[in-house]
C-alpha cells in the first residue's frame, strides 16, 4: 500500500518538474547562440572598419620619389589640381619654373620652343595683367593656382605634364617684390631661367619697331608682335626706327642695371642663365634647358620667323648718329650684329 502510494506521488510530481528543466536547457542554448551571433557580428564590423581604413591608406599613400639626388627632392612635386584629376599620372613628378626676361629679348620665341615639348606647359606673361601683380597676396595666389596645374590656357598640356611655368618680365612686379618672390620660389622649389639679350641696341630697335606697328598695323590692319612667315617678317622689317640719340646711352644703362639687379636678387634660387644670341647660334643650349628641367630630350621647334636680320646699319634711320655716340664707349660692341 505504501509502495503504491509512493509510486503514485512520483507519477504526480515528476511530470511537473520536466517542463522547468526543458525551459532551462532551451534558455541556456539561446544564450549561447546569442553570444556566438553577437561575436560574429562584432568581428565582421571590426573587419569592415579595418578594410575601410586600409583603403584610405592606399588612396592617400604618398608617391614614391624617383631615384634622384637628395638636393633635387625639393624641386620634385606632385600637384593635385582642383579642376581635374591627374588620374594615372598622379605620381608623375612635375618641376616648377619661371622664365625671367625683358620685352623683345626673344622670350616669346623661346617659350614656343619649350611648349613644343609634349610635357611642358609655359603659360605666357600671366603678370602682364596688372591686377594679378597688384600686391604680394595676389602674386602668391596666382602662382599657387599656376603651380597646382589649375591655370588653364592654350599652353596647358595633359595630365602628365612634367614641367609647368610662366614668362615673367622684370618690369611686371618682379623687381619690386623680389624678396617675397625669392622666399616663395625657394620654399616651393621653383627654378628660374634667366633669358636676356646681350645686344641691347638690337633690342631697342625691336622695341621701337614693335611700338610703331602697334599703331600702324602694317599687316593688313593687324598688329603682330611675332610672325610665322618670311613675307610678314619682310613687311615689318621695312620700317626703320629713328633712335633718340640723347636718351640712347641712359636707356642702355638702365636696362643693363635692371638685369644686373635681377641676377643679384635671385642668385639664391636654382637658376640657369641664357642669352638669346647664344640660343640662336647654338641649339645645344636647348638641351641644357631640358636637362635643367629634368625633361626627356626632344627636338624643340618654333613656327616663329625672325623679323630683323642683317647689319644693324640697315635697320636704323639715323645710323650714322648712333654710331658716333656709341663709338669709344662700353657699348661700342652693340654696333655689330653677332648672329
C-alpha positions in Angstrom: 0.0 0.0 0.0 2.8 2.4 0.9 4.7 1.5 -2.2 1.7 2.1 -4.3 1.2 5.5 -2.7 4.9 6.4 -3.2 4.7 5.4 -6.8 1.6 7.5 -7.2 3.3 10.6 -5.7 6.3 10.3 -8.1 3.9 9.9 -11.0 2.2 13.1 -10.0 5.4 15.4 -9.3 7.9 14.3 -12.0 5.9 15.4 -14.9 5.6 18.9 -13.3 9.4 19.3 -12.9 10.3 18.2 -16.5 9.0 21.4 -18.3 11.1 23.5 -16.0 14.3 21.7 -16.8 13.4 21.8 -20.5 12.9 25.5 -20.3 16.3 26.0 -18.6 18.0 23.9 -21.3 16.4 26.0 -24.0 17.3 29.3 -22.3 20.9 28.2 -21.9 21.0 27.2 -25.6 19.5 30.5 -26.6 22.0 32.5 -24.6 24.9 30.5 -26.1 23.6 31.1 -29.6 23.1 34.8 -28.9 26.6 35.2 -27.6 28.0 33.4 -30.7 26.0 35.5 -33.1 27.0 38.8 -31.4 30.7 37.8 -31.5 30.4 37.0 -35.3 28.7 40.4 -36.0 31.3 42.3 -34.0 34.1 40.6 -35.8 32.5 41.5 -39.2 32.1 45.1 -38.2 35.7 45.3 -37.0 36.9 43.7 -40.2 34.9 46.2 -42.3 36.3 49.2 -40.4 39.8 47.9 -40.8 39.2 47.3 -44.5 37.9 50.9 -44.9 40.9 52.2 -43.1 43.2 50.3 -45.3 41.5 51.6 -48.4 42.0 55.2 -47.2 45.7 54.5 -46.5 46.2 53.1 -50.1 44.4 56.1 -51.6 46.5 58.7 -49.7 49.7 56.8 -50.0 52.4 59.3 -51.0 54.1 58.9 -54.4 57.4 57.3 -54.4 60.2 59.8 -55.1 62.2 58.9 -58.2 65.8 57.9 -58.0 67.3 61.4 -57.7 70.0 63.1 -55.7 69.0 64.5 -52.3 69.4 68.1 -53.4 66.8 67.6 -56.1 64.0 66.4 -53.8 62.6 70.0 -53.0 62.2 70.5 -56.8 60.1 67.4 -57.4 56.3 68.0 -57.0 53.1 66.0 -57.2 50.3 68.7 -57.5 46.7 67.8 -57.0 44.6 70.0 -59.3 41.2 71.1 -58.1 39.7 71.4 -61.6 40.5 67.8 -62.8 42.2 64.6 -61.9 45.7 63.6 -63.0 44.5 60.0 -63.0 47.3 57.6 -63.8 49.7 60.5 -63.9 49.1 61.5 -60.2 52.6 60.1 -59.3 54.3 61.6 -62.4 56.7 64.3 -61.0 56.3 67.9 -62.0 59.0 70.6 -62.0 58.1 74.3 -61.5 59.9 77.0 -63.4 59.7 80.7 -64.4 61.4 82.5 -67.3 62.7 85.9 -66.3 63.3 88.2 -69.2 62.7 91.7 -70.7 60.4 92.7 -73.6 61.8 92.0 -77.1 64.6 89.7 -75.8 63.4 86.5 -77.6 61.4 85.2 -74.7 58.3 84.7 -76.9 60.3 82.6 -79.4 62.0 80.8 -76.6 58.7 79.9 -74.9 57.3 78.5 -78.1 60.3 76.2 -78.2 59.6 75.0 -74.7 55.9 74.5 -75.4 56.8 72.3 -78.4 57.9 69.7 -75.8 55.0 67.4 -75.2 55.5 67.5 -71.4 56.0 71.3 -70.9 53.3 74.0 -70.1 54.7 77.5 -70.2 51.7 79.9 -69.8 53.0 83.2 -71.1 53.1 86.6 -69.4 50.5 85.9 -66.7 51.6 89.1 -64.8 51.1 91.4 -67.8 47.6 91.8 -66.2 48.2 94.4 -63.5 45.6 93.2 -61.0 47.5 89.9 -60.7 50.6 91.7 -59.5 48.9 94.5 -57.5 50.3 93.1 -54.2 52.2 90.1 -52.8 49.0 88.3 -51.9 47.6 88.4 -55.5 51.0 87.3 -56.8 51.2 84.3 -54.5 47.6 83.4 -55.2 48.3 83.4 -58.9 51.4 81.4 -58.6 49.7 78.8 -56.4 47.0 78.4 -59.0 49.5 78.0 -61.7 51.8 75.5 -60.0 48.8 73.5 -58.8 48.1 72.9 -62.5 44.8 74.8 -62.2 45.8 77.5 -64.7 44.1 76.8 -67.9 45.5 78.3 -71.1 46.3 77.3 -74.7 49.7 76.1 -73.3 48.1 73.6 -70.9 49.1 70.0 -71.6 47.7 66.7 -70.5 47.7 65.2 -67.0 51.3 64.0 -67.5 52.8 67.5 -67.6 56.4 67.2 -66.4 57.2 71.0 -66.1 54.9 74.0 -65.6 55.8 77.6 -65.6 55.4 81.1 -66.9 57.1 84.0 -68.6 57.7 86.9 -66.2 59.1 90.3 -67.4 61.3 92.1 -64.9 59.1 95.2 -65.0 55.9 93.2 -64.1 56.3 93.5 -60.3 59.3 91.1 -60.2 62.0 93.6 -59.1 59.7 95.5 -56.7 58.6 92.3 -54.9 61.8 90.4 -55.2 62.3 89.5 -51.6 58.9 87.8 -51.2 59.2 86.1 -54.6 62.6 84.7 -53.7 61.2 83.3 -50.5 58.2 81.8 -52.4 60.5 80.2 -55.0 62.9 78.7 -52.5 60.1 77.3 -50.3 58.1 75.9 -53.2 61.1 74.6 -55.2 60.7 76.9 -58.3 63.6 77.0 -60.8 64.5 80.2 -62.7 65.5 80.5 -66.3 67.1 83.9 -67.0 66.9 84.9 -70.7 68.4 88.2 -71.7 69.8 89.8 -74.8 73.4 90.7 -75.0 73.0 93.3 -77.7 70.7 95.9 -76.1 70.8 98.1 -79.1 69.3 95.4 -81.2 66.6 95.0 -78.5 65.9 98.7 -78.7 65.4 98.6 -82.4 62.9 95.7 -82.0 61.0 97.7 -79.3 60.7 100.8 -81.4 59.6 98.8 -84.5 57.0 96.9 -82.5 55.7 100.1 -80.9 55.3 101.6 -84.3 53.4 98.7 -85.7 51.1 98.7 -82.7 49.6 101.9 -84.3 50.4 101.5 -87.9 49.3 97.8 -88.2 51.3 97.1 -91.3 50.0 93.5 -91.8 46.6 94.1 -93.3 45.5 96.3 -90.5 46.6 93.9 -87.8 49.3 94.3 -85.2 51.6 91.3 -84.7 54.4 91.1 -82.2 55.6 87.8 -83.7 55.1 86.4 -87.2 55.1 83.0 -88.8 56.0 83.7 -92.4 59.0 85.2 -94.1 56.7 87.5 -96.1 55.2 89.0 -92.9 58.7 89.4 -91.4 59.9 91.2 -94.6 57.0 93.7 -94.4 57.6 94.5 -90.7 61.4 94.8 -91.3 60.9 97.6 -93.9 60.3 100.1 -91.1 63.5 101.7 -89.8 63.0 103.5 -86.5 64.6 106.8 -85.5 66.5 106.3 -82.2 66.6 109.2 -79.7 70.3 109.9 -79.6 70.1 111.8 -76.3 68.4 109.0 -74.4 70.3 106.1 -76.1 73.1 105.6 -73.5 70.9 106.3 -70.4 68.4 103.7 -71.7 71.1 101.1 -72.4 72.5 101.7 -68.9 69.0 101.4 -67.3 68.3 98.0 -68.9 71.8 96.8 -68.1 71.3 97.8 -64.4 67.9 96.2 -64.2 69.2 92.8 -65.5 72.2 93.0 -63.1 69.8 93.6 -60.2 67.6 90.6 -61.2 70.6 88.3 -61.2 71.7 89.6 -57.8 68.3 89.5 -56.2 67.6 85.9 -57.4 71.0 84.4 -57.1 69.9 82.2 -54.2 67.4 80.4 -56.4 68.2 77.4 -58.5 68.7 79.1 -61.9 70.3 79.0 -65.3 71.4 82.0 -67.4 70.9 82.1 -71.1 71.4 84.8 -73.8 69.2 85.0 -76.8 72.1 85.3 -79.2 73.7 82.1 -77.8 70.4 80.1 -78.2 70.1 81.3 -81.8 73.6 80.3 -82.7 73.9 77.1 -80.7 70.9 74.7 -80.5 72.7 72.7 -77.8 71.7 75.4 -75.4 68.1 74.0 -75.6 69.5 70.6 -74.4 70.9 72.4 -71.4 67.4 73.8 -70.6 65.8 70.3 -71.0 68.5 68.9 -68.7 68.0 71.8 -66.2 64.2 70.9 -66.0 65.0 67.2 -65.9 62.9 66.6 -69.1 63.4 63.8 -71.6 65.3 65.3 -74.5 63.2 66.1 -77.6 63.7 68.2 -80.7 62.3 71.6 -79.8 60.8 73.7 -82.7 59.1 77.0 -83.3 57.0 78.4 -86.1 58.1 82.0 -85.4 60.2 83.8 -88.0 62.9 86.3 -87.1 61.9 89.9 -88.2 65.1 91.9 -88.1 68.1 90.3 -89.9 71.4 91.5 -91.3 73.6 94.5 -90.4 72.1 96.9 -87.8 73.2 99.8 -90.1 70.3 98.8 -92.4 67.7 98.7 -89.6 68.0 102.3 -88.2 67.1 105.5 -89.8 69.8 107.7 -88.1 72.6 105.1 -88.1 75.5 107.5 -88.5 74.4 109.5 -85.5 74.0 106.4 -83.4 77.4 105.1 -84.5 79.2 108.3 -83.4 77.5 108.2 -80.0 78.5 104.6 -79.2 82.0 104.6 -80.7 84.6 104.5 -77.9 82.0 103.7 -75.2 81.4 100.4 -73.3 78.5 99.8 -75.7 80.6 100.0 -78.9 80.2 96.3 -79.5 76.5 96.7 -79.9 77.1 98.3 -83.3 77.9 94.9 -84.7 75.3 92.2 -85.1 76.7 89.0 -83.6 74.4 86.4 -85.0 
